[in-house]
Structure formats: structure tokens, C-alpha cells
Amino acid sequence: MTINADPIPRLDSLEDFKKAFGLSSTDIVKRRNQVFTSLLNQSKKVSQPNFCRIGSEDLAILFDLYDRIFFKGWLSEILDRSGQKPLSFRLSTKMTRKGGSFVIYRSGKFQITVAVNLLYQQFKKSKSAVIVNGLTCANRLTALQAVLEHEITHLAETLLWTRTSCKKAQFKGMAHSVFGHTEHVHKMLTTDRLAVIEYGIEVGTKVSFGFKGQEYQGFVNRITKRATVLVKHTEGPLYSDGHRYKKYLVPLGDLSPAP
């Protein structure tokens, strides 16, 4: 991607950052839509807004689009000074609560991760609003964009001041000036919330399930991609309630409420 970047002034403060990259709400929407359309045109997997396939290479494409359209190539310029590839992208199937993460390794390299299964859970049966960083999202791609914008802000803050925290005023000021974010959390449909809506199951619910031809009864102790069900058993480890249990990992669809 060829970047024709305007000269960028020295960035020593949040105010300098806002002057260099801050946008009006109208410009933010226009540029976000430009990123949206460009990814659909460039990706080999993301062919529709409520996509069912995506690869880590699509995160790299999105990042390059955001860098060019929102940051005038500044992010790549700073990253390229290391002479290596300091930034990588990953899709996580295990993250069930956080929409994304930004990791700084001891080697000085960075990684942006997106919770892909969490995205796939959105915009199905539930009519719950999907709000990410204060932005109401209409489909999975706009939700992905809002998640990535948050992680890009972490990267930008780190490049400028070596540390980053989305709970502090500096981060919030950066995210609001460039992307219009008014919050720093997501309200996506998580697995535990989905379990309540679709199956009527939550932590503490008594359930029954079949395993190797036998029927078991227990209660839900945890919900991630599957439910962790504790079943009383004399040979199981002792828990804090004074009982012994064996642990079973059961797909939510295989559980039935027990009396």
C-alpha cells in the first residue's frame, strides 16, 4: 500500500496528538465507512457485513486501512523504524468475554488479538443491541472495526509514551478524538448471556446431560465455550461446600434443566 503522508508534527502531548489526528464526528463516520467498504473489496474471506469467515490477514488489512485513512501512515512509519515486523495479529477462539486485546512482549513486539467466536455470536437470534466503545454496531464488521479501533489506540499510546491504559484520561482522549469512542468497554452478547437467552441456563442452574450412554445430573459452575458441570461423586476432589464432585465440560445444547 502506497502512503502519501503529510508531514506530521512532533507529538509530545495529548493536545499534539489531537491536533495531528483529531477529526469531526462527520469525518469519523466517512472514514470508518471507507475502511468498511475497502475491506469488503480487498478481503478474500470477508464478503459480507455479517461475515462467517475471517482470517488474521484480514486484521492486517484493516490495520493498514486505518493507518492510511485515519493516521496518514504514521503508525507504520513508527513501526518500520525497528527494521523488523514488530506487530502481529491473531484471532482467538478462546476469548469469551473481551472483544480484543493488545499485548506488549518483552522482546518489544506487539500483538493485537480479536475474539472471533465472540463476534460470530453477534447478530443471530438475539435482538440485543451490540454496543462497542459507545458505538452502536449494525453488523459484525462494524463491531470488529470498533474493537480494532480500541486496540489501535493502545498501540498508538504505547508508541508515543511506552505505556497504555484504557482506564485513564489520556487513552480516552485519544480514542474519542480519532474514533469518537465515548466508552472503553463492549456490550456484546457473551457466551454466558447467550446461554441464558437461548437455553435458560446460567451459573448455578441444575442440569442433566447424557455421557457415554448414562444420564447425569449436576449444576453449572462456569460457562465459556462450553458449560462446566459439577456432578457429585465420592471419588471427586473436595470443594469448598464440603462435597466431592467430578467435572464435565458439556456443550450448551446438550444440557437440559433438571428439577
N, C-alpha and C positions, 0 to 999 in steps of 0.2 A: 504494500500500500504506500503510495507516494503522499507525503505530507508536506504541504506548503504552510509552514508555521510562521506566524508573525513573531517578531522579537518579543520575548516575554521579560518583563522587568524582574528585578531581584525580589524574591519572596521571603521577607523576614518576619512577617506578621500575618495574622488573620485578615487584617484590612488589606494588605498587599494581595493576598490570595483572592479576596472578594473582588478587588479591582481588576485582577487579571482574568478571572473566570466566572464571576457572578453574572447571572442572567435574570431577565424579567420572567414572570410566570408564563407569558405568551411564548417567549423564545424557548423556554424549557420544554413546553409541550411540543413545539415544532421540531426541536432537535430530537426529543425522545421518539417522536413518530418517525423521524428519518432513520434512526437506529432500528426501529421496529421493522420498517419496510426493507431496509438494506439487509438485515439478517435473513428474512424470508427469501430474498432474492439470491443470497450467497450460499446459504446452508444447503448441504446435501441431505440432511435429515429433518430439519425443522421446516415443514412445508405448510403449516397452518398455525394460527394463533394458539389453539388448544392442542399443541403437538403431543404425540405419543412416543416420539423418538428424539433423542438428542445425544450429542457426543461432547466430550471435553473440548474438541476442536471448535465447537460452536461457542463455547465460553471465550475462547481465544479470539474468535471473530468479533464477538460482542465487545470484548475489551478494546480491540483495535478501533472499532467504530466509535466507541465512547471517547477514546483517546483523541481521535481526529476531530470529532464533531463537537465535543464539549471542552477538550483541553488543548486543542491546537497542536497535538503531538508532543506535548510537554512530558507526559508520563513516560512514553517510550524513549524520549531524549535522555531523561534522567536514568532510566533503567539500562540503556545501552552503554552508558559510561563505564559500567563494570566490565565490559568486554566479554561477558558470558550471558547466559539466559537466567536471570535471577527470579523470574516469575513463571509459575506453572499453574495449571488449572486441573481441577478434579471434580468428578461427580460422585457424591456419596449416596449409597443406598441404605446406610445405617443411621444417618441423622434423621430423627423423627420429630424434633421439636424446633431446632434452629433452622432458619431458612438457608443460612450460609455461614462461612467462617473465613477469617483471614489469619494465617499463621506465619510467624517470623521464625525461621530456623537459625540455629547458632552459626551456620555457615554464611548467614547473611542473605539467604534466598527466601523468597516469599511464595506462599501458595494460597490461592483462592479456591474454596470448595463450595459447591451448591448442593443442597439436599434434593436430589432428583425425585425420589419417591414421594417426598412431601409435595412437590409441585404436581406430580401425577394425581394426587388425591384431590386436587382442587377442581372445581367446575364440573363435578359429576352430578350426583343426585341432590346434594345439599344446596339450599338457596342462600346459605350464609354468605355475607359479604366478605370478600377477600381484601384485606387492607394491609399493605406493607409500607412501613415507614410513613404512615399517614396518608398514603396514596391509595385510592380505591382502584382495584385492578379488574379489568374486564375479561381477562383470559390468562392462561398460563404464561404466555410470552411477556405480557406486561408485568406479571408478578415476578418472573425471572429477572426482568430489567431492574425492578425496584430492589430486589435482593442484591444484584450485582453492583448497583449504584452505591449501596451501603458499603460493600466490601472494597470498592474502588476508593471510596472516601478514606477508609482505613489505610489503604496503600498510600494515597496522596499525603495524608497526615504523617505517616511514617517516613516517607521520603523527605519531607520538609523538617520534621522535628524528632525523628527517630522513635518516638513513642506514639501510641494511639489509644484512645478510649472513647467509645460512643456515648458514654455517660457524661462526658464533660462538655463545657460550653464551646470550646474550640471546634471539636468534631461536629457538633450540632450546627454551628455557624457555617462550616464548610458545606455540609450536606444540604442545608437549606438554601444557601446562596447559589449553588450549582444545580441542584436537582429538585429544590422545592420541598424537601422532606420536612415534615412537621413532627415526626416521631422517629424513634430509632428501634422499633420493635415491629413484628409482624403479627397479624391476626388471621393466619391461615388455618385451615381445617387440619388439625393434628390427628395422629392415629388414635389417641385416647378419646378425643372428641368424636371422631368418626365412629368409634366403637359404640358410643352412647347413641348416636343418631341412627345408625344402620342396624345395630344388633341389640340395643338396650343393655349393653354391658359396660361396666366401669370397675375400677379397683374396688374390691370388697364384694362384688357380686358373686353369689353362689351359682356354680355352673356344673353341667355334666358334659361328658365327651367320651367318644369311643377311642380305644387304643389297643391294637393287636387283638381285636375280637372281644375285648372286655369294656364294660361301661364303668366310668369313674366319676366321682363327684368331688368337688373341692371349691375353692374360691380364688378369684383373680387377685394376684398380688402385684402385678405390673403389666403394663401394656406398651409394647414398642411395635415392631412389625408384626409380632405375634403376642399372644397373651401368655404370661407366666401364671400357671395354675398350681396351687399347692393342694396336695391330696394327703390326708392323714395316713401315716404308715409307721408301724413300730420300728422299722429299720432306717427311717429317715433321720436327718440331722435335727437336733433340738432347736426350736425357735424361741423367741423371747416371750411368747404367750404360753410357754410350758408344754406345747405339743410338738410332736415329730411329724415332719411332712416330707413327701417326695415331690420334686419339682418337675413339671411338664410344660413344654413350650408348644402351644396349640394355636393353629390359625384361627382367627376370629370367627370365620364362617363355620368352623367345626364345633363351636360351643353352643349350648342351649341353656337358658336359665333353669336352675334347679329349684325345687320347692324348699 
